[in-house]
Amino acid sequence: MTITGIYCGIVLILIGVAGYVYGISSGHASPTASIPAAFGILIAIFSAIGRAKENLRMHMMHVAVLVGLIGLIIPAYRLLSNVGNLSLTAAVVSQLAMVVVCLIFVILCVQSFLNARKDRVNDPAI
């Protein structure tokens, strides 16, 4: 699961960089365009620490999925609260992409956590 977190983090970083570069090219650069990148950096860092340190893996992945959940809820709320006034802008596309990536990451993490729990119950030596 740690490698999935790293990949999702990289995708979020790319979304943030692309949004910021698009803002620069259109003359409307805003630091808020890099918010997905900030979430991606955190998810990738926590996942990499979990990958490097076996004894911290569970804790780091729980923190990473918490960051992913926050990264899902905030832009989803913003999009849903403005659903009547949405137009296809770079900001909306960036928020939608962030929601999709974070949703996939959270679902995969929860599924992995449930499978690990089942394995631990079925094999007490784990």
DRENPA-3360 file (N, C-alpha, C; in nm, 2 decimals, always signed):
BEGIN
1 = MTITGIYC = +0.08/-0.12/+0.00/+0.00/+0.00/+0.00/+0.09/+0.13/+0.00 ~ +0.21/+0.12/+0.05/+0.29/+0.23/+0.06/+0.33/+0.28/-0.08 ~ +0.35/+0.19/-0.18/+0.38/+0.24/-0.31/+0.26/+0.30/-0.38 ~ +0.14/+0.26/-0.35/+0.02/+0.33/-0.40/+0.01/+0.47/-0.34 ~ +0.05/+0.49/-0.22/+0.05/+0.62/-0.16/+0.15/+0.71/-0.22 ~ +0.26/+0.65/-0.25/+0.37/+0.73/-0.32/+0.32/+0.77/-0.46 ~ +0.26/+0.68/-0.53/+0.21/+0.71/-0.67/+0.09/+0.81/-0.66 ~ +0.00/+0.80/-0.57/-0.11/+0.90/-0.56/-0.05/+1.03/-0.52;
9 = GIVLILIG = +0.05/+1.04/-0.43/+0.11/+1.16/-0.40/+0.18/+1.23/-0.52 ~ +0.24/+1.15/-0.60/+0.30/+1.20/-0.72/+0.20/+1.26/-0.82 ~ +0.09/+1.19/-0.83/-0.02/+1.24/-0.92/-0.08/+1.37/-0.87 ~ -0.09/+1.38/-0.74/-0.14/+1.51/-0.68/-0.04/+1.62/-0.70 ~ +0.09/+1.59/-0.69/+0.19/+1.69/-0.71/+0.18/+1.74/-0.85 ~ +0.17/+1.64/-0.95/+0.15/+1.68/-1.09/+0.03/+1.77/-1.12 ~ -0.08/+1.74/-1.05/-0.20/+1.82/-1.06/-0.18/+1.96/-1.02 ~ -0.11/+1.97/-0.90/-0.08/+2.10/-0.84/+0.02/+2.18/-0.93;
17 = VAGYVYGI = +0.12/+2.12/-0.98/+0.22/+2.18/-1.06/+0.15/+2.23/-1.20 ~ +0.07/+2.14/-1.25/+0.00/+2.17/-1.38/-0.09/+2.29/-1.36 ~ -0.16/+2.29/-1.25/-0.26/+2.40/-1.22/-0.18/+2.53/-1.21 ~ -0.07/+2.53/-1.14/+0.01/+2.65/-1.12/+0.07/+2.70/-1.25 ~ +0.13/+2.61/-1.33/+0.19/+2.64/-1.45/+0.08/+2.70/-1.55 ~ -0.04/+2.64/-1.55/-0.15/+2.69/-1.63/-0.18/+2.83/-1.59 ~ -0.19/+2.85/-1.46/-0.22/+2.99/-1.40/-0.11/+3.09/-1.45 ~ +0.01/+3.05/-1.45/+0.12/+3.14/-1.49/+0.10/+3.17/-1.64;
25 = SSGHASPT = +0.08/+3.07/-1.72/+0.06/+3.09/-1.86/-0.06/+3.18/-1.90 ~ -0.16/+3.17/-1.82/-0.28/+3.25/-1.85/-0.28/+3.39/-1.78 ~ -0.18/+3.41/-1.70/-0.17/+3.54/-1.63/-0.25/+3.55/-1.50 ~ -0.30/+3.43/-1.45/-0.38/+3.43/-1.33/-0.33/+3.34/-1.23 ~ -0.20/+3.34/-1.21/-0.13/+3.25/-1.12/-0.17/+3.28/-0.97 ~ -0.20/+3.17/-0.90/-0.24/+3.18/-0.76/-0.18/+3.07/-0.69 ~ -0.13/+3.10/-0.57/-0.07/+2.99/-0.49/-0.16/+2.88/-0.45 ~ -0.29/+2.91/-0.45/-0.39/+2.80/-0.42/-0.39/+2.69/-0.52;
33 = ASIPAAFG = -0.34/+2.72/-0.64/-0.34/+2.62/-0.74/-0.24/+2.50/-0.70 ~ -0.15/+2.53/-0.61/-0.06/+2.43/-0.57/-0.10/+2.35/-0.45 ~ -0.23/+2.37/-0.40/-0.28/+2.29/-0.29/-0.28/+2.14/-0.31 ~ -0.32/+2.09/-0.43/-0.31/+1.95/-0.45/-0.16/+1.90/-0.43 ~ -0.07/+1.98/-0.48/+0.07/+1.94/-0.46/+0.11/+1.93/-0.31 ~ +0.06/+2.02/-0.23/+0.09/+2.01/-0.09/+0.04/+1.88/-0.03 ~ -0.08/+1.84/-0.06/-0.14/+1.72/-0.01/-0.06/+1.60/-0.07 ~ -0.02/+1.61/-0.19/+0.05/+1.50/-0.26/+0.19/+1.48/-0.19;
41 = ILIAIFSA = +0.25/+1.59/-0.15/+0.38/+1.58/-0.09/+0.37/+1.51/+0.05 ~ +0.26/+1.55/+0.12/+0.24/+1.49/+0.25/+0.21/+1.34/+0.24 ~ +0.12/+1.30/+0.15/+0.09/+1.16/+0.13/+0.21/+1.08/+0.09 ~ +0.29/+1.14/+0.00/+0.41/+1.07/-0.05/+0.51/+1.05/+0.06 ~ +0.53/+1.16/+0.14/+0.63/+1.15/+0.25/+0.59/+1.05/+0.35 ~ +0.46/+1.05/+0.40/+0.42/+0.95/+0.50/+0.43/+0.81/+0.44 ~ +0.39/+0.80/+0.31/+0.40/+0.66/+0.25/+0.54/+0.61/+0.24 ~ +0.63/+0.70/+0.21/+0.78/+0.67/+0.19/+0.84/+0.63/+0.33;
49 = IGRAKENL = +0.80/+0.70/+0.43/+0.84/+0.67/+0.57/+0.79/+0.53/+0.61 ~ +0.66/+0.50/+0.58/+0.61/+0.37/+0.61/+0.67/+0.26/+0.53 ~ +0.72/+0.29/+0.41/+0.79/+0.19/+0.33/+0.93/+0.17/+0.38 ~ +0.99/+0.27/+0.43/+1.13/+0.26/+0.48/+1.14/+0.20/+0.62 ~ +1.04/+0.22/+0.70/+1.04/+0.18/+0.84/+0.92/+0.09/+0.87 ~ +0.95/-0.04/+0.87/+0.84/-0.14/+0.89/+0.76/-0.12/+1.02 ~ +0.83/-0.08/+1.12/+0.76/-0.07/+1.25/+0.67/+0.06/+1.25 ~ +0.69/+0.15/+1.16/+0.60/+0.27/+1.15/+0.50/+0.26/+1.04;
57 = RMHMMHVA = +0.50/+0.15/+0.96/+0.42/+0.14/+0.84/+0.27/+0.17/+0.87 ~ +0.22/+0.10/+0.97/+0.07/+0.11/+1.00/+0.04/+0.26/+1.04 ~ +0.12/+0.32/+1.12/+0.09/+0.45/+1.17/+0.10/+0.55/+1.06 ~ +0.21/+0.54/+0.98/+0.23/+0.63/+0.87/+0.12/+0.62/+0.76 ~ +0.07/+0.50/+0.73/-0.03/+0.49/+0.64/-0.17/+0.54/+0.69 ~ -0.19/+0.53/+0.82/-0.31/+0.59/+0.88/-0.30/+0.74/+0.87 ~ -0.19/+0.80/+0.89/-0.18/+0.94/+0.87/-0.19/+0.98/+0.73 ~ -0.13/+0.90/+0.64/-0.15/+0.93/+0.49/-0.29/+0.93/+0.45;
65 = VLVGLIGL = -0.37/+0.83/+0.50/-0.51/+0.82/+0.46/-0.59/+0.93/+0.52 ~ -0.55/+0.98/+0.64/-0.62/+1.09/+0.69/-0.60/+1.22/+0.61 ~ -0.47/+1.24/+0.56/-0.44/+1.35/+0.47/-0.53/+1.33/+0.34 ~ -0.53/+1.21/+0.29/-0.61/+1.18/+0.17/-0.76/+1.21/+0.19 ~ -0.81/+1.17/+0.31/-0.95/+1.20/+0.34/-0.98/+1.35/+0.35 ~ -0.89/+1.42/+0.41/-0.91/+1.57/+0.42/-0.90/+1.63/+0.27 ~ -0.80/+1.57/+0.19/-0.79/+1.61/+0.06/-0.91/+1.58/-0.03 ~ -0.99/+1.49/+0.01/-1.11/+1.45/-0.06/-1.23/+1.54/-0.01;
73 = IIPAYRLL = -1.24/+1.56/+0.12/-1.36/+1.63/+0.17/-1.36/+1.78/+0.14 ~ -1.24/+1.85/+0.15/-1.24/+1.99/+0.13/-1.28/+2.03/-0.01 ~ -1.21/+1.98/-0.11/-1.25/+2.02/-0.25/-1.39/+1.97/-0.29 ~ -1.43/+1.85/-0.24/-1.56/+1.80/-0.27/-1.67/+1.89/-0.21 ~ -1.65/+1.94/-0.09/-1.74/+2.03/-0.03/-1.75/+2.16/-0.11 ~ -1.63/+2.21/-0.15/-1.63/+2.34/-0.23/-1.70/+2.32/-0.36 ~ -1.68/+2.20/-0.42/-1.75/+2.18/-0.55/-1.90/+2.16/-0.53 ~ -1.94/+2.09/-0.43/-2.08/+2.07/-0.41/-2.16/+2.19/-0.36;
81 = SNVGNLSL = -2.09/+2.28/-0.29/-2.15/+2.40/-0.24/-2.17/+2.50/-0.35 ~ -2.10/+2.49/-0.46/-2.11/+2.58/-0.58/-2.16/+2.50/-0.70 ~ -2.23/+2.39/-0.68/-2.27/+2.31/-0.79/-2.36/+2.38/-0.89 ~ -2.44/+2.48/-0.85/-2.52/+2.55/-0.94/-2.45/+2.65/-1.03 ~ -2.33/+2.70/-0.98/-2.26/+2.81/-1.04/-2.13/+2.76/-1.11 ~ -2.11/+2.63/-1.12/-1.98/+2.58/-1.17/-1.97/+2.60/-1.32 ~ -1.85/+2.64/-1.36/-1.81/+2.64/-1.50/-1.68/+2.56/-1.52 ~ -1.65/+2.52/-1.63/-1.54/+2.43/-1.65/-1.41/+2.52/-1.66;
89 = TAAVVSQL = -1.36/+2.55/-1.54/-1.24/+2.63/-1.53/-1.12/+2.54/-1.49 ~ -1.00/+2.59/-1.49/-0.89/+2.51/-1.45/-0.90/+2.48/-1.30 ~ -0.95/+2.57/-1.22/-0.97/+2.54/-1.08/-1.06/+2.43/-1.05 ~ -1.17/+2.43/-1.12/-1.27/+2.32/-1.11/-1.22/+2.19/-1.15 ~ -1.14/+2.19/-1.26/-1.08/+2.06/-1.31/-0.98/+2.01/-1.21 ~ -0.90/+2.10/-1.16/-0.80/+2.07/-1.06/-0.87/+2.01/-0.93 ~ -0.97/+2.07/-0.89/-1.05/+2.02/-0.77/-1.11/+1.89/-0.80 ~ -1.17/+1.87/-0.91/-1.23/+1.74/-0.95/-1.12/+1.63/-0.95;
97 = AMVVVCLI = -1.01/+1.66/-1.01/-0.90/+1.56/-1.02/-0.85/+1.53/-0.88 ~ -0.84/+1.63/-0.80/-0.79/+1.60/-0.66/-0.89/+1.51/-0.59 ~ -1.02/+1.54/-0.60/-1.12/+1.46/-0.54/-1.11/+1.31/-0.59 ~ -1.10/+1.29/-0.72/-1.09/+1.16/-0.77/-0.97/+1.08/-0.72 ~ -0.85/+1.15/-0.73/-0.73/+1.08/-0.68/-0.74/+1.05/-0.53 ~ -0.79/+1.14/-0.45/-0.80/+1.12/-0.31/-0.90/+1.01/-0.28 ~ -1.01/+1.01/-0.35/-1.12/+0.91/-0.33/-1.06/+0.77/-0.36 ~ -0.99/+0.76/-0.47/-0.93/+0.63/-0.50/-0.83/+0.59/-0.39;
105 = FVILCVQS = -0.75/+0.68/-0.35/-0.65/+0.65/-0.25/-0.72/+0.60/-0.12 ~ -0.82/+0.68/-0.07/-0.89/+0.64/+0.05/-0.95/+0.50/+0.04 ~ -1.02/+0.48/-0.07/-1.09/+0.35/-0.09/-0.98/+0.24/-0.09 ~ -0.87/+0.25/-0.16/-0.77/+0.15/-0.16/-0.71/+0.13/-0.02 ~ -0.69/+0.24/+0.05/-0.63/+0.22/+0.19/-0.73/+0.15/+0.28 ~ -0.86/+0.19/+0.28/-0.95/+0.13/+0.37/-0.96/-0.02/+0.33 ~ -0.97/-0.05/+0.21/-0.97/-0.19/+0.16/-0.85/-0.27/+0.22 ~ -0.73/-0.21/+0.21/-0.61/-0.27/+0.25/-0.61/-0.28/+0.41;
113 = FLNARKDR = -0.66/-0.18/+0.48/-0.67/-0.19/+0.62/-0.76/-0.31/+0.67 ~ -0.88/-0.32/+0.60/-0.97/-0.43/+0.63/-0.91/-0.56/+0.60 ~ -0.84/-0.58/+0.49/-0.77/-0.70/+0.46/-0.66/-0.74/+0.56 ~ -0.59/-0.64/+0.60/-0.49/-0.66/+0.71/-0.55/-0.71/+0.84 ~ -0.66/-0.65/+0.87/-0.73/-0.68/+0.99/-0.78/-0.83/+0.98 ~ -0.84/-0.86/+0.87/-0.89/-1.00/+0.85/-0.77/-1.10/+0.86 ~ -0.66/-1.07/+0.80/-0.54/-1.15/+0.81/-0.49/-1.17/+0.95 ~ -0.49/-1.06/+1.03/-0.45/-1.06/+1.17/-0.54/-1.15/+1.25;
121 = VNDPAI = -0.67/-1.14/+1.22/-0.77/-1.22/+1.30/-0.76/-1.37/+1.26 ~ -0.73/-1.40/+1.13/-0.72/-1.54/+1.09/-0.59/-1.60/+1.13 ~ -0.49/-1.52/+1.14/-0.35/-1.58/+1.17/-0.30/-1.49/+1.29 ~ -0.32/-1.54/+1.41/-0.28/-1.46/+1.53/-0.13/-1.44/+1.54 ~ -0.05/-1.51/+1.46/+0.10/-1.50/+1.46/+0.14/-1.37/+1.39 ~ +0.05/-1.31/+1.32/+0.09/-1.18/+1.24/+0.09/-1.06/+1.33;
% end
